[in-house]
């Protein structure tokens, strides 16, 4: 949380997202390892776990653990710093002077493309 420079809600959401992403990457690497070795060794490796839902359970428990850890972190932050809730609300607010970037460019491109079409 300290090194990401994220603010408010994102301070608590990004660690959960990162945990889920790394968990999925690990499960993909585990699957690739099982596929690249001989078929018998791969089946033995994956079969030794004894559960076809092992990858999903591992990722789910990693996400649940991250969610629980960040909920506790948020509760402690709320206790220590009473401005935490205001920072969360502020981080979810869209500034009044905010303008879309990519959406306007795509719309302009689409209009130019349709105008030049025969």
GUTORMAR-919281 format. One record per residue: residue in three letters; x, y, z of N, C-alpha, C in turn. Coordinates in nm, 4 decimals, always signed. Example, Ala and Ser with C-alpha at 12.3 -4.5 7.8 and 13.67 -1.06 7.14 Angstrom:
residues 2
PT     r      neast     nnorth        nup     caeast    canorth       caup      ceast     cnorth        cup
PT   ALA    +1.3190    -0.5690    +0.7800    +1.2300    -0.4500    +0.7800    +1.3200    -0.3300    +0.7800
PT   SER    +1.2850    -0.2250    +0.7080    +1.3670    -0.1060    +0.7140    +1.2900    +0.0030    +0.7870
end
This chain:
residues 118
PT     r      neast     nnorth        nup     caeast    canorth       caup      ceast     cnorth        cup
PT   UNK    +0.0826    -0.1189    +0.0000    +0.0000    +0.0000    +0.0000    +0.0873    +0.1256    +0.0000
PT   UNK    +0.2020    +0.1185    +0.0642    +0.2873    +0.2369    +0.0725    +0.3616    +0.2650    -0.0569
PT   UNK    +0.3989    +0.1615    -0.1296    +0.4803    +0.1850    -0.2493    +0.3969    +0.2073    -0.3750
PT   UNK    +0.2683    +0.1746    -0.3730    +0.1873    +0.1868    -0.4946    +0.1389    +0.3294    -0.5200
PT   UNK    +0.1386    +0.4117    -0.4175    +0.0880    +0.5493    -0.4263    -0.0602    +0.5536    -0.4628
PT   UNK    -0.1283    +0.4436    -0.4405    -0.2724    +0.4413    -0.4634    -0.3398    +0.5149    -0.3478
PT   UNK    -0.4568    +0.5657    -0.3731    -0.5293    +0.6417    -0.2723    -0.6669    +0.5815    -0.2480
PT   UNK    -0.7143    +0.5943    -0.1265    -0.8502    +0.5575    -0.0909    -0.8855    +0.4130    -0.1200
PT   UNK    -0.9956    +0.3947    -0.1910    -1.0474    +0.2615    -0.2229    -0.9431    +0.1759    -0.2933
PT   UNK    -0.8689    +0.2363    -0.3851    -0.7725    +0.1623    -0.4658    -0.6596    +0.1080    -0.3805
PT   UNK    -0.6343    +0.1721    -0.2673    -0.5332    +0.1256    -0.1733    -0.5692    -0.0119    -0.1174
PT   UNK    -0.6959    -0.0406    -0.1079    -0.7427    -0.1674    -0.0513    -0.7823    -0.2674    -0.1590
PT   UNK    -0.8177    -0.2203    -0.2765    -0.8610    -0.3084    -0.3850    -0.7420    -0.3698    -0.4601
PT   UNK    -0.6406    -0.2912    -0.4883    -0.5290    -0.3388    -0.5708    -0.4542    -0.4584    -0.5112
PT   UNK    -0.4305    -0.4653    -0.3789    -0.3671    -0.5866    -0.3258    -0.4501    -0.7142    -0.3478
PT   UNK    -0.5814    -0.7013    -0.3413    -0.6678    -0.8167    -0.3674    -0.6554    -0.8587    -0.5136
PT   UNK    -0.6609    -0.7604    -0.6017    -0.6491    -0.7875    -0.7460    -0.5128    -0.8496    -0.7785
PT   UNK    -0.4084    -0.7977    -0.7184    -0.2730    -0.8500    -0.7413    -0.2613    -0.9937    -0.6922
PT   UNK    -0.3193    -1.0216    -0.5777    -0.3171    -1.1584    -0.5242    -0.3891    -1.2544    -0.6180
PT   UNK    -0.5051    -1.2147    -0.6675    -0.5793    -1.3005    -0.7599    -0.5023    -1.3212    -0.8905
PT   UNK    -0.4376    -1.2152    -0.9395    -0.3618    -1.2267    -1.0639    -0.2434    -1.3214    -1.0475
PT   UNK    -0.1681    -1.3058    -0.9399    -0.0536    -1.3948    -0.9182    -0.0981    -1.5388    -0.8935
PT   UNK    -0.2103    -1.5562    -0.8276    -0.2630    -1.6904    -0.8046    -0.2990    -1.7569    -0.9374
PT   UNK    -0.3619    -1.6827    -1.0262    -0.3978    -1.7368    -1.1578    -0.2731    -1.7683    -1.2390
PT   UNK    -0.1737    -1.6801    -1.2339    -0.0480    -1.7048    -1.3069    +0.0186    -1.8313    -1.2551
PT   UNK    +0.0198    -1.8495    -1.1232    +0.0801    -1.9706    -1.0661    +0.0063    -2.0955    -1.1146
PT   UNK    -0.1256    -2.0912    -1.1145    -0.2022    -2.2080    -1.1586    -0.1791    -2.2374    -1.3069
PT   UNK    -0.1613    -2.1342    -1.3876    -0.1312    -2.1541    -1.5297    +0.0072    -2.2162    -1.5453
PT   UNK    +0.1043    -2.1692    -1.4693    +0.2393    -2.2274    -1.4737    +0.2346    -2.3730    -1.4287
PT   UNK    +0.1583    -2.4013    -1.3254    +0.1441    -2.5389    -1.2771    +0.0829    -2.6268    -1.3868
PT   UNK    -0.0181    -2.5768    -1.4558    -0.0806    -2.6518    -1.5650    +0.0185    -2.6733    -1.6789
PT   UNK    +0.0928    -2.5667    -1.7168    +0.1914    -2.5798    -1.8248    +0.2996    -2.6818    -1.7897
PT   UNK    +0.3398    -2.6841    -1.6641    +0.4399    -2.7822    -1.6216    +0.3851    -2.9239    -1.6357
PT   UNK    +0.2587    -2.9415    -1.5994    +0.1982    -3.0742    -1.6105    +0.1805    -3.1160    -1.7550
PT   UNK    +0.1563    -3.0203    -1.8451    +0.1350    -3.0510    -1.9863    +0.2673    -3.0789    -2.0573
PT   UNK    +0.3746    -3.0110    -2.0192    +0.5010    -3.0241    -2.0915    +0.5785    -3.1502    -2.0553
PT   UNK    +0.5573    -3.2035    -1.9363    +0.6253    -3.3286    -1.9017    +0.5515    -3.4440    -1.9689
PT   UNK    +0.5993    -3.5638    -1.9485    +0.5326    -3.6798    -2.0095    +0.3884    -3.6875    -1.9589
PT   UNK    +0.2983    -3.7390    -2.0409    +0.1567    -3.7436    -2.0014    +0.1336    -3.8168    -1.8696
PT   UNK    +0.2092    -3.9239    -1.8474    +0.1907    -3.9992    -1.7230    +0.2335    -3.9157    -1.6025
PT   UNK    +0.3468    -3.8462    -1.6166    +0.3955    -3.7650    -1.5051    +0.3016    -3.6476    -1.4788
PT   UNK    +0.2500    -3.5871    -1.5859    +0.1574    -3.4754    -1.5694    +0.0296    -3.5178    -1.5006
PT   UNK    -0.0260    -3.6326    -1.5432    -0.1471    -3.6832    -1.4785    -0.1206    -3.7230    -1.3345
PT   UNK    -0.0040    -3.7816    -1.3107    +0.0303    -3.8201    -1.1740    +0.0444    -3.6962    -1.0859
PT   UNK    +0.1061    -3.5913    -1.1419    +0.1245    -3.4677    -1.0654    -0.0098    -3.4031    -1.0331
PT   UNK    -0.0936    -3.3877    -1.1346    -0.2235    -3.3265    -1.1108    -0.3172    -3.4207    -1.0360
PT   UNK    -0.3066    -3.5485    -1.0633    -0.3908    -3.6470    -0.9961    -0.3544    -3.6658    -0.8507
PT   UNK    -0.2290    -3.6378    -0.8154    -0.1856    -3.6515    -0.6770    -0.2601    -3.5534    -0.5872
PT   UNK    -0.3076    -3.4462    -0.6456    -0.3823    -3.3491    -0.5665    -0.5228    -3.4022    -0.5365
PT   UNK    -0.5730    -3.4905    -0.6219    -0.6984    -3.5585    -0.5952    -0.8246    -3.4753    -0.6103
PT   UNK    -0.8149    -3.3621    -0.6756    -0.9321    -3.2765    -0.6874    -0.9262    -3.2020    -0.8203
PT   UNK    -1.0296    -3.2192    -0.9019    -1.0312    -3.1510    -1.0311    -1.0544    -3.0009    -1.0143
PT   UNK    -1.1079    -2.9589    -0.9020    -1.1334    -2.8174    -0.8753    -1.0217    -2.7531    -0.7935
PT   UNK    -0.9062    -2.8169    -0.7876    -0.7968    -2.7682    -0.7046    -0.7531    -2.6269    -0.7426
PT   UNK    -0.7368    -2.5991    -0.8718    -0.6909    -2.4665    -0.9149    -0.7924    -2.3592    -0.8757
PT   UNK    -0.9197    -2.3870    -0.8966    -1.0219    -2.2891    -0.8628    -1.0288    -2.2651    -0.7124
PT   UNK    -1.0156    -2.3738    -0.6352    -1.0173    -2.3592    -0.4898    -0.8957    -2.2810    -0.4415
PT   UNK    -0.7792    -2.3090    -0.4989    -0.6586    -2.2359    -0.4599    -0.6737    -2.0868    -0.4875
PT   UNK    -0.7239    -2.0529    -0.6060    -0.7414    -1.9113    -0.6403    -0.8495    -1.8470    -0.5537
PT   UNK    -0.9557    -1.9205    -0.5282    -1.0627    -1.8676    -0.4435    -1.0160    -1.8414    -0.3013
PT   UNK    -0.9391    -1.9349    -0.2463    -0.8883    -1.9154    -0.1107    -0.7847    -1.8035    -0.1044
PT   UNK    -0.7041    -1.7896    -0.2079    -0.6090    -1.6778    -0.2125    -0.6848    -1.5454    -0.2151
PT   UNK    -0.7896    -1.5375    -0.2963    -0.8704    -1.4161    -0.3021    -0.9419    -1.3882    -0.1715
PT   UNK    -0.9949    -1.4929    -0.1093    -1.0631    -1.4772    +0.0189    -0.9662    -1.4298    +0.1266
PT   UNK    -0.8455    -1.4871    +0.1277    -0.7443    -1.4448    +0.2243    -0.7045    -1.2998    +0.2035
PT   UNK    -0.6873    -1.2598    +0.0778    -0.6523    -1.1204    +0.0482    -0.7658    -1.0273    +0.0886
PT   UNK    -0.8907    -1.0674    +0.0602    -1.0063    -0.9861    +0.0975    -1.0148    -0.9701    +0.2490
PT   UNK    -0.9946    -1.0780    +0.3216    -0.9983    -1.0736    +0.4671    -0.8859    -0.9852    +0.5218
PT   UNK    -0.7651    -1.0011    +0.4662    -0.6520    -0.9196    +0.5114    -0.6764    -0.7716    +0.4866
PT   UNK    -0.7319    -0.7372    +0.3706    -0.7555    -0.5965    +0.3404    -0.8741    -0.5420    +0.4204
PT   UNK    -0.9716    -0.6254    +0.4534    -1.0819    -0.5811    +0.5388    -1.0306    -0.5489    +0.6790
PT   UNK    -0.9421    -0.6329    +0.7302    -0.8825    -0.6069    +0.8617    -0.7961    -0.4818    +0.8553
PT   UNK    -0.7180    -0.4675    +0.7485    -0.6348    -0.3483    +0.7308    -0.7213    -0.2230    +0.7261
PT   UNK    -0.8336    -0.2293    +0.6550    -0.9243    -0.1156    +0.6464    -0.9841    -0.0834    +0.7833
PT   UNK    -1.0225    -0.1873    +0.8586    -1.0792    -0.1654    +0.9925    -0.9767    -0.0993    +1.0846
PT   UNK    -0.8527    -0.1440    +1.0778    -0.7473    -0.0826    +1.1598    -0.7250    +0.0612    +1.1157
PT   UNK    -0.7219    +0.0855    +0.9845    -0.7022    +0.2213    +0.9334    -0.8160    +0.3130    +0.9777
PT   UNK    -0.9382    +0.2619    +0.9768    -1.0528    +0.3417    +1.0212    -1.0406    +0.3772    +1.1694
PT   UNK    -0.9867    +0.2857    +1.2479    -0.9699    +0.3096    +1.3907    -0.8605    +0.4126    +1.4175
PT   UNK    -0.7511    +0.4016    +1.3446    -0.6357    +0.4888    +1.3670    -0.6557    +0.6261    +1.3034
PT   UNK    -0.7072    +0.6288    +1.1808    -0.7220    +0.7537    +1.1059    -0.8682    +0.7718    +1.0669
PT   UNK    -0.9338    +0.8664    +1.1292    -1.0769    +0.8860    +1.1033    -1.1040    +0.9472    +0.9663
PT   UNK    -1.0020    +0.9887    +0.8939    -1.0192    +1.0423    +0.7596    -1.0164    +0.9362    +0.6514
PT   UNK    -1.0027    +0.8103    +0.6908    -0.9926    +0.7012    +0.5938    -1.1181    +0.6903    +0.5082
PT   UNK    -1.2344    +0.6975    +0.5703    -1.3588    +0.6823    +0.4953    -1.3758    +0.7961    +0.3946
PT   UNK    -1.3376    +0.9159    +0.4317    -1.3441    +1.0290    +0.3395    -1.2506    +1.0099    +0.2211
PT   UNK    -1.1313    +0.9532    +0.2467    -1.0364    +0.9265    +0.1376    -1.0918    +0.8215    +0.0421
PT   UNK    -1.1609    +0.7216    +0.0950    -1.2225    +0.6184    +0.0100    -1.3305    +0.6816    -0.0773
PT   UNK    -1.4161    +0.7638    -0.0167    -1.5220    +0.8304    -0.0948    -1.4622    +0.9208    -0.2018
PT   UNK    -1.3595    +0.9949    -0.1667    -1.2964    +1.0871    -0.2615    -1.2323    +1.0121    -0.3779
PT   UNK    -1.1751    +0.8947    -0.3505    -1.1082    +0.8187    -0.4570    -1.2067    +0.7624    -0.5590
PT   UNK    -1.3324    +0.7500    -0.5222    -1.4339    +0.6975    -0.6134    -1.5108    +0.8077    -0.6862
PT   UNK    -1.4851    +0.9334    -0.6498    -1.5551    +1.0454    -0.7116    -1.4864    +1.0828    -0.8429
PT   UNK    -1.5664    +1.1075    -0.9457    -1.5133    +1.1529    -1.0745    -1.5124    +1.3058    -1.0711
PT   UNK    -1.3960    +1.3671    -1.0927    -1.3898    +1.5139    -1.0882    -1.4817    +1.5775    -1.1927
PT   UNK    -1.5326    +1.6963    -1.1604    -1.6243    +1.7663    -1.2502    -1.5588    +1.8026    -1.3829
PT   UNK    -1.4283    +1.8301    -1.3808    -1.3595    +1.8704    -1.5036    -1.3008    +1.7523    -1.5807
PT   UNK    -1.3363    +1.6312    -1.5406    -1.2842    +1.5118    -1.6076    -1.3475    +1.4967    -1.7453
PT   UNK    -1.2671    +1.4679    -1.8443    -1.3137    +1.4478    -1.9811    -1.2671    +1.3113    -2.0292
PT   UNK    -1.3501    +1.2410    -2.1044    -1.3064    +1.1129    -2.1605    -1.1939    +1.1348    -2.2610
PT   UNK    -1.1008    +1.0423    -2.2641    -0.9882    +1.0558    -2.3562    -1.0101    +0.9652    -2.4761
PT   UNK    -1.0017    +0.8381    -2.4549    -1.0109    +0.7422    -2.5642    -1.1471    +0.7376    -2.6305
PT   UNK    -1.2529    +0.7568    -2.5515    -1.3869    +0.7474    -2.6072    -1.4105    +0.8544    -2.7139
PT   UNK    -1.3668    +0.9777    -2.6876    -1.3836    +1.0846    -2.7863    -1.3022    +1.0573    -2.9120
PT   UNK    -1.1810    +1.0068    -2.8952    -1.0963    +0.9772    -3.0108    -1.1556    +0.8655    -3.0953
PT   UNK    -1.2088    +0.7644    -3.0329    -1.2714    +0.6533    -3.1065    -1.3949    +0.7035    -3.1807
PT   UNK    -1.4755    +0.7864    -3.1147    -1.5950    +0.8405    -3.1783    -1.5586    +0.9270    -3.2992
PT   UNK    -1.4564    +1.0117    -3.2861    -1.4110    +1.0935    -3.3994    -1.3621    +1.0058    -3.5143
PT   UNK    -1.2835    +0.9042    -3.4801    -1.2340    +0.8118    -3.5826    -1.3506    +0.7438    -3.6524
PT   UNK    -1.4493    +0.6975    -3.5785    -1.5647    +0.6282    -3.6356    -1.6430    +0.7203    -3.7291
PT   UNK    -1.6612    +0.8450    -3.6896    -1.7340    +0.9407    -3.7741    -1.6570    +0.9695    -3.9023
PT   UNK    -1.5243    +0.9877    -3.8922    -1.4433    +1.0118    -4.0122    -1.4475    +0.8893    -4.1040
PT   UNK    -1.4442    +0.7727    -4.0480    -1.4462    +0.6497    -4.1278    -1.5781    +0.6359    -4.2007
PT   UNK    -1.6876    +0.6652    -4.1333    -1.8192    +0.6540    -4.1967    -1.8394    +0.7610    -4.3020
PT   UNK    -1.7794    +0.8791    -4.2812    -1.7945    +0.9896    -4.3767    -1.7187    +0.9610    -4.5065
PT   UNK    -1.6066    +0.8884    -4.4997    -1.5269    +0.8606    -4.6189    -1.5701    +0.7333    -4.6901
PT   UNK    -1.6609    +0.6606    -4.6350    -1.7083    +0.5362    -4.6946    -1.8038    +0.5663    -4.8087
PT   UNK    -1.7898    +0.4952    -4.9200    -1.8795    +0.5187    -5.0340    -2.0199    +0.4664    -5.0108
end
